[in-house]
Amino acid sequence: MTSSGSAQEPVLVVRDLRVTFRTPEGPVCAVRGMDLEVAPGEILGLVGESGSGKSVAMLAVLGLLPRNAEIEGSAVFEGRELIGLARRDLRVVRGAGIAMIFQDPLTALNPVHRIGRQIAEGIRAHQAVTRVAADARAVELLNAVGIPDPERRARAFPHEMSGGMRQRAMIAMMIANDPQLLIADEPTTALDVTVQAQILELLDEIRTRTGCAMVFITHDLGVIARIADRVQVMYGGRIAEVAPTPELFGAPTHPYTVGLLEAVPGPDRPRPEGIPGTPPSMLRPPAGCAFHARCPRALPVCSEVDPPLLTMGVGHVGACHNPVGGGS
């Protein structure tokens, strides 16, 4: 899969994003200084174990975190700063400029409203069109995402559709206003392998047809290999490694990335063991590199100094004191 050209100005630029949740036990540092860029027509894979901060970071950009979240840093979307933007202004950006596809469409869709009406209301929230025109457009969108008999399905309730069809309906809703950026948060996790492949193909087709950028959040590197142009690996709320997809899979430099790749089942690893140990508590983040307690290449400095992002190759950076292959 190819990108439409990373030489263009990024659609979204995130700098030093920090998210801290206030809890009775103390502050939880979920995201600890994350940078991110995604260009028009590019699919950026954002990967890491549960709790790495990948979903929280994108929810922070969209202003969808609860009130106990403190957000610092910058997130500029098409020249407009989103961090600190008033909620009413963020609502305009969400749906029209940025849309988010959630992991479980059954909970994201309203169970008491018909699918077509939900899509139509999303259109009318951002466009000056009649209800009749919006309803007709909803049917067109259901057809565009490959739902058979779209006129009948537009009258269905979410529970009357299969998981794959609900996810397609959610995608139809998210692309209804031609957003410049799609954020897909684990959109294929609950689907079987065949339907998963269909959804990935649909998302790539949408990217190709519309030129929108996409951030694809997942813990599944097998999925990332199929759809992403570039991959950003997160661990403990920080960036571990960023690289073009072929280079990340062919020459990973961060031991955490290596561990993730070795945990992917394959002909020579039908039952991989995964990375020993568990991610650190962000209630009390460890000193130094967050991965050092689980890292087979850890040096004494790793438990003392958090490694900076260093250049490992063209378009390839990693945060490691003792990278695999030595970096460049």
C-alpha positions as protocol buffer text, in pm:
chain_id: "A"
residue {
  index: 1
  type: MET
  ca { x: 0 y: 0 z: 0 }
}
residue {
  index: 2
  type: THR
  ca { x: 129 y: 340 z: -86 }
}
residue {
  index: 3
  type: SER
  ca { x: 98 y: 686 z: 58 }
}
residue {
  index: 4
  type: SER
  ca { x: -1 y: 983 z: -150 }
}
residue {
  index: 5
  type: GLY
  ca { x: 323 y: 1159 z: -65 }
}
residue {
  index: 6
  type: SER
  ca { x: 471 y: 1255 z: 269 }
}
residue {
  index: 7
  type: ALA
  ca { x: 624 y: 1574 z: 120 }
}
residue {
  index: 8
  type: GLN
  ca { x: 288 y: 1747 z: 171 }
}
residue {
  index: 9
  type: GLU
  ca { x: 217 y: 1948 z: 484 }
}
residue {
  index: 10
  type: PRO
  ca { x: 93 y: 1719 z: 761 }
}
residue {
  index: 11
  type: VAL
  ca { x: -280 y: 1714 z: 832 }
}
residue {
  index: 12
  type: LEU
  ca { x: -213 y: 1666 z: 1203 }
}
residue {
  index: 13
  type: VAL
  ca { x: 96 y: 1763 z: 1402 }
}
residue {
  index: 14
  type: VAL
  ca { x: 116 y: 1662 z: 1769 }
}
residue {
  index: 15
  type: ARG
  ca { x: 401 y: 1792 z: 1985 }
}
residue {
  index: 16
  type: ASP
  ca { x: 493 y: 1697 z: 2343 }
}
residue {
  index: 17
  type: LEU
  ca { x: 145 y: 1569 z: 2423 }
}
residue {
  index: 18
  type: ARG
  ca { x: 100 y: 1481 z: 2789 }
}
residue {
  index: 19
  type: VAL
  ca { x: -212 y: 1334 z: 2948 }
}
residue {
  index: 20
  type: THR
  ca { x: -245 y: 1286 z: 3324 }
}
residue {
  index: 21
  type: PHE
  ca { x: -553 y: 1147 z: 3496 }
}
residue {
  index: 22
  type: ARG
  ca { x: -634 y: 1265 z: 3847 }
}
residue {
  index: 23
  type: THR
  ca { x: -735 y: 963 z: 4057 }
}
residue {
  index: 24
  type: PRO
  ca { x: -786 y: 898 z: 4431 }
}
residue {
  index: 25
  type: GLU
  ca { x: -460 y: 697 z: 4427 }
}
residue {
  index: 26
  type: GLY
  ca { x: -268 y: 982 z: 4265 }
}
residue {
  index: 27
  type: PRO
  ca { x: -190 y: 1111 z: 3914 }
}
residue {
  index: 28
  type: VAL
  ca { x: -174 y: 852 z: 3635 }
}
residue {
  index: 29
  type: CYS
  ca { x: 69 y: 962 z: 3361 }
}
residue {
  index: 30
  type: ALA
  ca { x: -94 y: 798 z: 3057 }
}
residue {
  index: 31
  type: VAL
  ca { x: 90 y: 992 z: 2783 }
}
residue {
  index: 32
  type: ARG
  ca { x: 431 y: 1140 z: 2861 }
}
residue {
  index: 33
  type: GLY
  ca { x: 549 y: 1365 z: 2581 }
}
residue {
  index: 34
  type: MET
  ca { x: 433 y: 1215 z: 2253 }
}
residue {
  index: 35
  type: ASP
  ca { x: 498 y: 1362 z: 1907 }
}
residue {
  index: 36
  type: LEU
  ca { x: 307 y: 1253 z: 1597 }
}
residue {
  index: 37
  type: GLU
  ca { x: 260 y: 1361 z: 1237 }
}
residue {
  index: 38
  type: VAL
  ca { x: 38 y: 1223 z: 963 }
}
residue {
  index: 39
  type: ALA
  ca { x: 34 y: 1347 z: 602 }
}
residue {
  index: 40
  type: PRO
  ca { x: -257 y: 1364 z: 357 }
}
residue {
  index: 41
  type: GLY
  ca { x: -327 y: 1018 z: 214 }
}
residue {
  index: 42
  type: GLU
  ca { x: -98 y: 848 z: 467 }
}
residue {
  index: 43
  type: ILE
  ca { x: -196 y: 566 z: 701 }
}
residue {
  index: 44
  type: LEU
  ca { x: 3 y: 583 z: 1023 }
}
residue {
  index: 45
  type: GLY
  ca { x: -11 y: 274 z: 1242 }
}
residue {
  index: 46
  type: LEU
  ca { x: -6 y: 349 z: 1615 }
}
residue {
  index: 47
  type: VAL
  ca { x: 81 y: 30 z: 1802 }
}
residue {
  index: 48
  type: GLY
  ca { x: 160 y: -93 z: 2149 }
}
residue {
  index: 49
  type: GLU
  ca { x: 25 y: -306 z: 2432 }
}
residue {
  index: 50
  type: SER
  ca { x: -285 y: -208 z: 2627 }
}
residue {
  index: 51
  type: GLY
  ca { x: -203 y: 90 z: 2846 }
}
residue {
  index: 52
  type: SER
  ca { x: 72 y: 223 z: 2619 }
}
residue {
  index: 53
  type: GLY
  ca { x: -119 y: 548 z: 2569 }
}
residue {
  index: 54
  type: LYS
  ca { x: -205 y: 515 z: 2200 }
}
residue {
  index: 55
  type: SER
  ca { x: -585 y: 547 z: 2229 }
}
residue {
  index: 56
  type: VAL
  ca { x: -569 y: 802 z: 2511 }
}
residue {
  index: 57
  type: ALA
  ca { x: -347 y: 1026 z: 2295 }
}
residue {
  index: 58
  type: MET
  ca { x: -596 y: 1034 z: 2010 }
}
residue {
  index: 59
  type: LEU
  ca { x: -894 y: 1084 z: 2241 }
}
residue {
  index: 60
  type: ALA
  ca { x: -707 y: 1378 z: 2393 }
}
residue {
  index: 61
  type: VAL
  ca { x: -660 y: 1531 z: 2048 }
}
residue {
  index: 62
  type: LEU
  ca { x: -1036 y: 1505 z: 1991 }
}
residue {
  index: 63
  type: GLY
  ca { x: -1131 y: 1636 z: 2335 }
}
residue {
  index: 64
  type: LEU
  ca { x: -1310 y: 1313 z: 2425 }
}
residue {
  index: 65
  type: LEU
  ca { x: -1141 y: 1237 z: 2757 }
}
residue {
  index: 66
  type: PRO
  ca { x: -1324 y: 1268 z: 3092 }
}
residue {
  index: 67
  type: ARG
  ca { x: -1293 y: 1581 z: 3303 }
}
residue {
  index: 68
  type: ASN
  ca { x: -1033 y: 1427 z: 3534 }
}
residue {
  index: 69
  type: ALA
  ca { x: -783 y: 1430 z: 3245 }
}
residue {
  index: 70
  type: GLU
  ca { x: -524 y: 1707 z: 3233 }
}
residue {
  index: 71
  type: ILE
  ca { x: -392 y: 1763 z: 2880 }
}
residue {
  index: 72
  type: GLU
  ca { x: -76 y: 1954 z: 2790 }
}
residue {
  index: 73
  type: GLY
  ca { x: 112 y: 2004 z: 2465 }
}
residue {
  index: 74
  type: SER
  ca { x: 2 y: 2087 z: 2114 }
}
residue {
  index: 75
  type: ALA
  ca { x: -215 y: 1922 z: 1848 }
}
residue {
  index: 76
  type: VAL
  ca { x: -247 y: 2128 z: 1531 }
}
residue {
  index: 77
  type: PHE
  ca { x: -502 y: 2010 z: 1276 }
}
residue {
  index: 78
  type: GLU
  ca { x: -482 y: 2192 z: 941 }
}
residue {
  index: 79
  type: GLY
  ca { x: -327 y: 2494 z: 1110 }
}
residue {
  index: 80
  type: ARG
  ca { x: -569 y: 2505 z: 1404 }
}
residue {
  index: 81
  type: GLU
  ca { x: -466 y: 2426 z: 1762 }
}
residue {
  index: 82
  type: LEU
  ca { x: -703 y: 2172 z: 1916 }
}
residue {
  index: 83
  type: ILE
  ca { x: -565 y: 2150 z: 2271 }
}
residue {
  index: 84
  type: GLY
  ca { x: -762 y: 2397 z: 2481 }
}
residue {
  index: 85
  type: LEU
  ca { x: -1018 y: 2460 z: 2207 }
}
residue {
  index: 86
  type: ALA
  ca { x: -1370 y: 2523 z: 2337 }
}
residue {
  index: 87
  type: ARG
  ca { x: -1597 y: 2218 z: 2335 }
}
residue {
  index: 88
  type: ARG
  ca { x: -1842 y: 2378 z: 2090 }
}
residue {
  index: 89
  type: ASP
  ca { x: -1557 y: 2445 z: 1847 }
}
residue {
  index: 90
  type: LEU
  ca { x: -1424 y: 2090 z: 1888 }
}
residue {
  index: 91
  type: ARG
  ca { x: -1767 y: 1955 z: 1800 }
}
residue {
  index: 92
  type: VAL
  ca { x: -1740 y: 2133 z: 1466 }
}
residue {
  index: 93
  type: VAL
  ca { x: -1400 y: 1973 z: 1401 }
}
residue {
  index: 94
  type: ARG
  ca { x: -1521 y: 1627 z: 1504 }
}
residue {
  index: 95
  type: GLY
  ca { x: -1719 y: 1466 z: 1228 }
}
residue {
  index: 96
  type: ALA
  ca { x: -1646 y: 1729 z: 963 }
}
residue {
  index: 97
  type: GLY
  ca { x: -1265 y: 1751 z: 985 }
}
residue {
  index: 98
  type: ILE
  ca { x: -1172 y: 1450 z: 1198 }
}
residue {
  index: 99
  type: ALA
  ca { x: -1379 y: 1136 z: 1243 }
}
residue {
  index: 100
  type: MET
  ca { x: -1318 y: 840 z: 1474 }
}
residue {
  index: 101
  type: ILE
  ca { x: -1409 y: 477 z: 1407 }
}
residue {
  index: 102
  type: PHE
  ca { x: -1446 y: 296 z: 1738 }
}
residue {
  index: 103
  type: GLN
  ca { x: -1364 y: -63 z: 1825 }
}
residue {
  index: 104
  type: ASP
  ca { x: -1717 y: -176 z: 1911 }
}
residue {
  index: 105
  type: PRO
  ca { x: -1984 y: -30 z: 1681 }
}
residue {
  index: 106
  type: LEU
  ca { x: -2263 y: -192 z: 1883 }
}
residue {
  index: 107
  type: THR
  ca { x: -2186 y: 40 z: 2175 }
}
residue {
  index: 108
  type: ALA
  ca { x: -2089 y: 338 z: 1956 }
}
residue {
  index: 109
  type: LEU
  ca { x: -2413 y: 326 z: 1756 }
}
residue {
  index: 110
  type: ASN
  ca { x: -2740 y: 432 z: 1920 }
}
residue {
  index: 111
  type: PRO
  ca { x: -2941 y: 110 z: 1973 }
}
residue {
  index: 112
  type: VAL
  ca { x: -3284 y: 280 z: 1954 }
}
residue {
  index: 113
  type: HIS
  ca { x: -3236 y: 461 z: 1622 }
}
residue {
  index: 114
  type: ARG
  ca { x: -3225 y: 314 z: 1274 }
}
residue {
  index: 115
  type: ILE
  ca { x: -2887 y: 302 z: 1101 }
}
residue {
  index: 116
  type: GLY
  ca { x: -2986 y: 529 z: 813 }
}
residue {
  index: 117
  type: ARG
  ca { x: -3128 y: 793 z: 1043 }
}
residue {
  index: 118
  type: GLN
  ca { x: -2809 y: 799 z: 1252 }
}
residue {
  index: 119
  type: ILE
  ca { x: -2597 y: 855 z: 942 }
}
residue {
  index: 120
  type: ALA
  ca { x: -2839 y: 1119 z: 813 }
}
residue {
  index: 121
  type: GLU
  ca { x: -2833 y: 1311 z: 1143 }
}
residue {
  index: 122
  type: GLY
  ca { x: -2455 y: 1317 z: 1130 }
}
residue {
  index: 123
  type: ILE
  ca { x: -2472 y: 1468 z: 783 }
}
residue {
  index: 124
  type: ARG
  ca { x: -2727 y: 1732 z: 885 }
}
residue {
  index: 125
  type: ALA
  ca { x: -2517 y: 1828 z: 1189 }
}
residue {
  index: 126
  type: HIS
  ca { x: -2243 y: 1953 z: 955 }
}
residue {
  index: 127
  type: GLN
  ca { x: -2417 y: 2026 z: 625 }
}
residue {
  index: 128
  type: ALA
  ca { x: -2714 y: 2243 z: 525 }
}
residue {
  index: 129
  type: VAL
  ca { x: -2921 y: 1971 z: 357 }
}
residue {
  index: 130
  type: THR
  ca { x: -3282 y: 1856 z: 389 }
}
residue {
  index: 131
  type: ARG
  ca { x: -3378 y: 1542 z: 579 }
}
residue {
  index: 132
  type: VAL
  ca { x: -3481 y: 1377 z: 252 }
}
residue {
  index: 133
  type: ALA
  ca { x: -3142 y: 1451 z: 93 }
}
residue {
  index: 134
  type: ALA
  ca { x: -2957 y: 1331 z: 403 }
}
residue {
  index: 135
  type: ASP
  ca { x: -3159 y: 1007 z: 410 }
}
residue {
  index: 136
  type: ALA
  ca { x: -3078 y: 947 z: 44 }
}
residue {
  index: 137
  type: ARG
  ca { x: -2711 y: 1017 z: 107 }
}
residue {
  index: 138
  type: ALA
  ca { x: -2713 y: 768 z: 395 }
}
residue {
  index: 139
  type: VAL
  ca { x: -2830 y: 495 z: 158 }
}
residue {
  index: 140
  type: GLU
  ca { x: -2557 y: 592 z: -91 }
}
residue {
  index: 141
  type: LEU
  ca { x: -2294 y: 567 z: 182 }
}
residue {
  index: 142
  type: LEU
  ca { x: -2415 y: 225 z: 297 }
}
residue {
  index: 143
  type: ASN
  ca { x: -2387 y: 109 z: -62 }
}
residue {
  index: 144
  type: ALA
  ca { x: -2040 y: 265 z: -92 }
}
residue {
  index: 145
  type: VAL
  ca { x: -1910 y: 65 z: 206 }
}
residue {
  index: 146
  type: GLY
  ca { x: -2036 y: -260 z: 58 }
}
residue {
  index: 147
  type: ILE
  ca { x: -2356 y: -325 z: 254 }
}
residue {
  index: 148
  type: PRO
  ca { x: -2599 y: -524 z: 37 }
}
residue {
  index: 149
  type: ASP
  ca { x: -2956 y: -399 z: -5 }
}
residue {
  index: 150
  type: PRO
  ca { x: -2868 y: -61 z: 146 }
}
residue {
  index: 151
  type: GLU
  ca { x: -3226 y: 75 z: 133 }
}
residue {
  index: 152
  type: ARG
  ca { x: -3346 y: -204 z: 361 }
}
residue {
  index: 153
  type: ARG
  ca { x: -3040 y: -193 z: 585 }
}
residue {
  index: 154
  type: ALA
  ca { x: -3085 y: 182 z: 633 }
}
residue {
  index: 155
  type: ARG
  ca { x: -3413 y: 99 z: 809 }
}
residue {
  index: 156
  type: ALA
  ca { x: -3250 y: -161 z: 1037 }
}
residue {
  index: 157
  type: PHE
  ca { x: -3148 y: -116 z: 1400 }
}
residue {
  index: 158
  type: PRO
  ca { x: -2786 y: -190 z: 1499 }
}
residue {
  index: 159
  type: HIS
  ca { x: -2873 y: -519 z: 1671 }
}
residue {
  index: 160
  type: GLU
  ca { x: -3027 y: -647 z: 1348 }
}
residue {
  index: 161
  type: MET
  ca { x: -2692 y: -637 z: 1167 }
}
residue {
  index: 162
  type: SER
  ca { x: -2385 y: -860 z: 1193 }
}
residue {
  index: 163
  type: GLY
  ca { x: -2063 y: -732 z: 1351 }
}
residue {
  index: 164
  type: GLY
  ca { x: -1904 y: -677 z: 1011 }
}
residue {
  index: 165
  type: MET
  ca { x: -2207 y: -488 z: 880 }
}
residue {
  index: 166
  type: ARG
  ca { x: -2221 y: -270 z: 1192 }
}
residue {
  index: 167
  type: GLN
  ca { x: -1855 y: -180 z: 1145 }
}
residue {
  index: 168
  type: ARG
  ca { x: -1923 y: -91 z: 781 }
}
residue {
  index: 169
  type: ALA
  ca { x: -2218 y: 121 z: 891 }
}
residue {
  index: 170
  type: MET
  ca { x: -1995 y: 298 z: 1144 }
}
residue {
  index: 171
  type: ILE
  ca { x: -1740 y: 366 z: 869 }
}
residue {
  index: 172
  type: ALA
  ca { x: -2018 y: 502 z: 646 }
}
residue {
  index: 173
  type: MET
  ca { x: -2118 y: 740 z: 925 }
}
residue {
  index: 174
  type: MET
  ca { x: -1760 y: 856 z: 978 }
}
residue {
  index: 175
  type: ILE
  ca { x: -1691 y: 931 z: 611 }
}
residue {
  index: 176
  type: ALA
  ca { x: -2028 y: 1101 z: 554 }
}
residue {
  index: 177
  type: ASN
  ca { x: -1881 y: 1452 z: 582 }
}
residue {
  index: 178
  type: ASP
  ca { x: -1557 y: 1383 z: 390 }
}
residue {
  index: 179
  type: PRO
  ca { x: -1317 y: 1425 z: 687 }
}
residue {
  index: 180
  type: GLN
  ca { x: -952 y: 1502 z: 621 }
}
residue {
  index: 181
  type: LEU
  ca { x: -844 y: 1265 z: 899 }
}
residue {
  index: 182
  type: LEU
  ca { x: -986 y: 930 z: 1010 }
}
residue {
  index: 183
  type: ILE
  ca { x: -883 y: 781 z: 1344 }
}
residue {
  index: 184
  type: ALA
  ca { x: -955 y: 408 z: 1356 }
}
residue {
  index: 185
  type: ASP
  ca { x: -932 y: 267 z: 1710 }
}
residue {
  index: 186
  type: GLU
  ca { x: -896 y: -113 z: 1696 }
}
residue {
  index: 187
  type: PRO
  ca { x: -1169 y: -133 z: 1427 }
}
residue {
  index: 188
  type: THR
  ca { x: -1109 y: -501 z: 1342 }
}
residue {
  index: 189
  type: THR
  ca { x: -1040 y: -653 z: 1685 }
}
residue {
  index: 190
  type: ALA
  ca { x: -1379 y: -822 z: 1736 }
}
residue {
  index: 191
  type: LEU
  ca { x: -1412 y: -945 z: 1376 }
}
residue {
  index: 192
  type: ASP
  ca { x: -1323 y: -1281 z: 1227 }
}
residue {
  index: 193
  type: VAL
  ca { x: -1028 y: -1301 z: 991 }
}
residue {
  index: 194
  type: THR
  ca { x: -1230 y: -1286 z: 669 }
}
residue {
  index: 195
  type: VAL
  ca { x: -1435 y: -983 z: 775 }
}
residue {
  index: 196
  type: GLN
  ca { x: -1122 y: -820 z: 915 }
}
residue {
  index: 197
  type: ALA
  ca { x: -956 y: -843 z: 574 }
}
residue {
  index: 198
  type: GLN
  ca { x: -1265 y: -690 z: 411 }
}
residue {
  index: 199
  type: ILE
  ca { x: -1267 y: -395 z: 653 }
}
residue {
  index: 200
  type: LEU
  ca { x: -896 y: -331 z: 598 }
}
residue {
  index: 201
  type: GLU
  ca { x: -950 y: -336 z: 222 }
}
residue {
  index: 202
  type: LEU
  ca { x: -1242 y: -96 z: 260 }
}
residue {
  index: 203
  type: LEU
  ca { x: -1040 y: 149 z: 469 }
}
residue {
  index: 204
  type: ASP
  ca { x: -752 y: 145 z: 221 }
}
residue {
  index: 205
  type: GLU
  ca { x: -998 y: 198 z: -65 }
}
residue {
  index: 206
  type: ILE
  ca { x: -1145 y: 499 z: 120 }
}
residue {
  index: 207
  type: ARG
  ca { x: -797 y: 644 z: 168 }
}
residue {
  index: 208
  type: THR
  ca { x: -718 y: 598 z: -200 }
}
residue {
  index: 209
  type: ARG
  ca { x: -1049 y: 742 z: -317 }
}
residue {
  index: 210
  type: THR
  ca { x: -1072 y: 1043 z: -85 }
}
residue {
  index: 211
  type: GLY
  ca { x: -708 y: 1118 z: -5 }
}
residue {
  index: 212
  type: CYS
  ca { x: -783 y: 1138 z: 367 }
}
residue {
  index: 213
  type: ALA
  ca { x: -513 y: 1071 z: 625 }
}
residue {
  index: 214
  type: MET
  ca { x: -562 y: 791 z: 877 }
}
residue {
  index: 215
  type: VAL
  ca { x: -427 y: 698 z: 1218 }
}
residue {
  index: 216
  type: PHE
  ca { x: -486 y: 325 z: 1271 }
}
residue {
  index: 217
  type: ILE
  ca { x: -462 y: 225 z: 1638 }
}
residue {
  index: 218
  type: THR
  ca { x: -403 y: -141 z: 1718 }
}
residue {
  index: 219
  type: HIS
  ca { x: -195 y: -389 z: 1916 }
}
residue {
  index: 220
  type: ASP
  ca { x: -192 y: -625 z: 1615 }
}
residue {
  index: 221
  type: LEU
  ca { x: 122 y: -591 z: 1404 }
}
residue {
  index: 222
  type: GLY
  ca { x: -19 y: -837 z: 1152 }
}
residue {
  index: 223
  type: VAL
  ca { x: -294 y: -586 z: 1076 }
}
residue {
  index: 224
  type: ILE
  ca { x: -45 y: -299 z: 1062 }
}
residue {
  index: 225
  type: ALA
  ca { x: 169 y: -486 z: 809 }
}
residue {
  index: 226
  type: ARG
  ca { x: -130 y: -500 z: 575 }
}
residue {
  index: 227
  type: ILE
  ca { x: -248 y: -140 z: 590 }
}
residue {
  index: 228
  type: ALA
  ca { x: 3 y: 111 z: 730 }
}
residue {
  index: 229
  type: ASP
  ca { x: 258 y: 318 z: 540 }
}
residue {
  index: 230
  type: ARG
  ca { x: 445 y: 409 z: 857 }
}
residue {
  index: 231
  type: VAL
  ca { x: 440 y: 275 z: 1212 }
}
residue {
  index: 232
  type: GLN
  ca { x: 477 y: 450 z: 1548 }
}
residue {
  index: 233
  type: VAL
  ca { x: 539 y: 215 z: 1841 }
}
residue {
  index: 234
  type: MET
  ca { x: 445 y: 334 z: 2191 }
}
residue {
  index: 235
  type: TYR
  ca { x: 539 y: 200 z: 2532 }
}
residue {
  index: 236
  type: GLY
  ca { x: 468 y: 344 z: 2875 }
}
residue {
  index: 237
  type: GLY
  ca { x: 317 y: 661 z: 2732 }
}
residue {
  index: 238
  type: ARG
  ca { x: 623 y: 740 z: 2519 }
}
residue {
  index: 239
  type: ILE
  ca { x: 746 y: 676 z: 2166 }
}
residue {
  index: 240
  type: ALA
  ca { x: 972 y: 372 z: 2137 }
}
residue {
  index: 241
  type: GLU
  ca { x: 1023 y: 369 z: 1759 }
}
residue {
  index: 242
  type: VAL
  ca { x: 891 y: 524 z: 1436 }
}
residue {
  index: 243
  type: ALA
  ca { x: 972 y: 392 z: 1089 }
}
residue {
  index: 244
  type: PRO
  ca { x: 828 y: 317 z: 745 }
}
residue {
  index: 245
  type: THR
  ca { x: 645 y: -14 z: 766 }
}
residue {
  index: 246
  type: PRO
  ca { x: 888 y: -222 z: 555 }
}
residue {
  index: 247
  type: GLU
  ca { x: 1187 y: -98 z: 758 }
}
residue {
  index: 248
  type: LEU
  ca { x: 1018 y: -149 z: 1093 }
}
residue {
  index: 249
  type: PHE
  ca { x: 937 y: -510 z: 1005 }
}
residue {
  index: 250
  type: GLY
  ca { x: 1268 y: -573 z: 832 }
}
residue {
  index: 251
  type: ALA
  ca { x: 1511 y: -393 z: 1064 }
}
residue {
  index: 252
  type: PRO
  ca { x: 1353 y: -299 z: 1399 }
}
residue {
  index: 253
  type: THR
  ca { x: 1593 y: -128 z: 1641 }
}
residue {
  index: 254
  type: HIS
  ca { x: 1403 y: -104 z: 1970 }
}
residue {
  index: 255
  type: PRO
  ca { x: 1399 y: -425 z: 2179 }
}
residue {
  index: 256
  type: TYR
  ca { x: 1029 y: -366 z: 2250 }
}
residue {
  index: 257
  type: THR
  ca { x: 950 y: -359 z: 1878 }
}
residue {
  index: 258
  type: VAL
  ca { x: 1152 y: -677 z: 1833 }
}
residue {
  index: 259
  type: GLY
  ca { x: 950 y: -838 z: 2112 }
}
residue {
  index: 260
  type: LEU
  ca { x: 621 y: -735 z: 1955 }
}
residue {
  index: 261
  type: LEU
  ca { x: 728 y: -880 z: 1620 }
}
residue {
  index: 262
  type: GLU
  ca { x: 841 y: -1205 z: 1779 }
}
residue {
  index: 263
  type: ALA
  ca { x: 500 y: -1232 z: 1945 }
}
residue {
  index: 264
  type: VAL
  ca { x: 325 y: -1242 z: 1605 }
}
residue {
  index: 265
  type: PRO
  ca { x: 232 y: -1604 z: 1519 }
}
residue {
  index: 266
  type: GLY
  ca { x: 399 y: -1745 z: 1207 }
}
residue {
  index: 267
  type: PRO
  ca { x: 500 y: -2073 z: 1044 }
}
residue {
  index: 268
  type: ASP
  ca { x: 807 y: -2091 z: 1267 }
}
residue {
  index: 269
  type: ARG
  ca { x: 620 y: -1955 z: 1573 }
}
residue {
  index: 270
  type: PRO
  ca { x: 274 y: -2115 z: 1587 }
}
residue {
  index: 271
  type: ARG
  ca { x: 246 y: -2031 z: 1959 }
}
residue {
  index: 272
  type: PRO
  ca { x: 480 y: -1741 z: 2040 }
}
residue {
  index: 273
  type: GLU
  ca { x: 536 y: -1671 z: 2409 }
}
residue {
  index: 274
  type: GLY
  ca { x: 523 y: -1293 z: 2390 }
}
residue {
  index: 275
  type: ILE
  ca { x: 727 y: -1044 z: 2593 }
}
residue {
  index: 276
  type: PRO
  ca { x: 798 y: -1159 z: 2951 }
}
residue {
  index: 277
  type: GLY
  ca { x: 674 y: -938 z: 3233 }
}
residue {
  index: 278
  type: THR
  ca { x: 405 y: -670 z: 3235 }
}
residue {
  index: 279
  type: PRO
  ca { x: 393 y: -301 z: 3139 }
}
residue {
  index: 280
  type: PRO
  ca { x: 483 y: -58 z: 3419 }
}
residue {
  index: 281
  type: SER
  ca { x: 224 y: 120 z: 3629 }
}
residue {
  index: 282
  type: MET
  ca { x: 173 y: 474 z: 3506 }
}
residue {
  index: 283
  type: LEU
  ca { x: 65 y: 566 z: 3858 }
}
residue {
  index: 284
  type: ARG
  ca { x: 433 y: 547 z: 3944 }
}
residue {
  index: 285
  type: PRO
  ca { x: 628 y: 558 z: 3616 }
}
residue {
  index: 286
  type: PRO
  ca { x: 975 y: 403 z: 3645 }
}
residue {
  index: 287
  type: ALA
  ca { x: 1291 y: 608 z: 3620 }
}
residue {
  index: 288
  type: GLY
  ca { x: 1485 y: 581 z: 3297 }
}
residue {
  index: 289
  type: CYS
  ca { x: 1347 y: 380 z: 3007 }
}
residue {
  index: 290
  type: ALA
  ca { x: 1000 y: 245 z: 3088 }
}
residue {
  index: 291
  type: PHE
  ca { x: 1090 y: -86 z: 2918 }
}
residue {
  index: 292
  type: HIS
  ca { x: 1417 y: -155 z: 3100 }
}
residue {
  index: 293
  type: ALA
  ca { x: 1272 y: -408 z: 3351 }
}
residue {
  index: 294
  type: ARG
  ca { x: 1153 y: -630 z: 3062 }
}
residue {
  index: 295
  type: CYS
  ca { x: 1438 y: -561 z: 2819 }
}
residue {
  index: 296
  type: PRO
  ca { x: 1693 y: -834 z: 2735 }
}
residue {
  index: 297
  type: ARG
  ca { x: 1942 y: -565 z: 2621 }
}
residue {
  index: 298
  type: ALA
  ca { x: 1915 y: -335 z: 2924 }
}
residue {
  index: 299
  type: LEU
  ca { x: 2227 y: -154 z: 3043 }
}
residue {
  index: 300
  type: PRO
  ca { x: 2275 y: 18 z: 3382 }
}
residue {
  index: 301
  type: VAL
  ca { x: 2201 y: 356 z: 3220 }
}
residue {
  index: 302
  type: CYS
  ca { x: 1860 y: 231 z: 3106 }
}
residue {
  index: 303
  type: SER
  ca { x: 1723 y: 236 z: 3460 }
}
residue {
  index: 304
  type: GLU
  ca { x: 1853 y: 587 z: 3519 }
}
residue {
  index: 305
  type: VAL
  ca { x: 1818 y: 796 z: 3202 }
}
residue {
  index: 306
  type: ASP
  ca { x: 1520 y: 807 z: 2969 }
}
residue {
  index: 307
  type: PRO
  ca { x: 1667 y: 766 z: 2618 }
}
residue {
  index: 308
  type: PRO
  ca { x: 1605 y: 1042 z: 2364 }
}
residue {
  index: 309
  type: LEU
  ca { x: 1476 y: 973 z: 2014 }
}
residue {
  index: 310
  type: LEU
  ca { x: 1775 y: 913 z: 1787 }
}
residue {
  index: 311
  type: THR
  ca { x: 1798 y: 870 z: 1410 }
}
residue {
  index: 312
  type: MET
  ca { x: 1825 y: 502 z: 1315 }
}
residue {
  index: 313
  type: GLY
  ca { x: 1785 y: 544 z: 939 }
}
residue {
  index: 314
  type: VAL
  ca { x: 1595 y: 746 z: 680 }
}
residue {
  index: 315
  type: GLY
  ca { x: 1259 y: 831 z: 838 }
}
residue {
  index: 316
  type: HIS
  ca { x: 1347 y: 594 z: 1121 }
}
residue {
  index: 317
  type: VAL
  ca { x: 1391 y: 703 z: 1485 }
}
residue {
  index: 318
  type: GLY
  ca { x: 1411 y: 508 z: 1808 }
}
residue {
  index: 319
  type: ALA
  ca { x: 1450 y: 574 z: 2179 }
}
residue {
  index: 320
  type: CYS
  ca { x: 1702 y: 319 z: 2305 }
}
residue {
  index: 321
  type: HIS
  ca { x: 2044 y: 328 z: 2473 }
}
residue {
  index: 322
  type: ASN
  ca { x: 2136 y: -10 z: 2327 }
}
residue {
  index: 323
  type: PRO
  ca { x: 1946 y: -50 z: 1997 }
}
residue {
  index: 324
  type: VAL
  ca { x: 1936 y: -371 z: 1799 }
}
residue {
  index: 325
  type: GLY
  ca { x: 2187 y: -339 z: 1515 }
}
residue {
  index: 326
  type: GLY
  ca { x: 2343 y: -34 z: 1676 }
}
residue {
  index: 327
  type: GLY
  ca { x: 2132 y: 221 z: 1486 }
}
residue {
  index: 328
  type: SER
  ca { x: 2311 y: 457 z: 1250 }
}
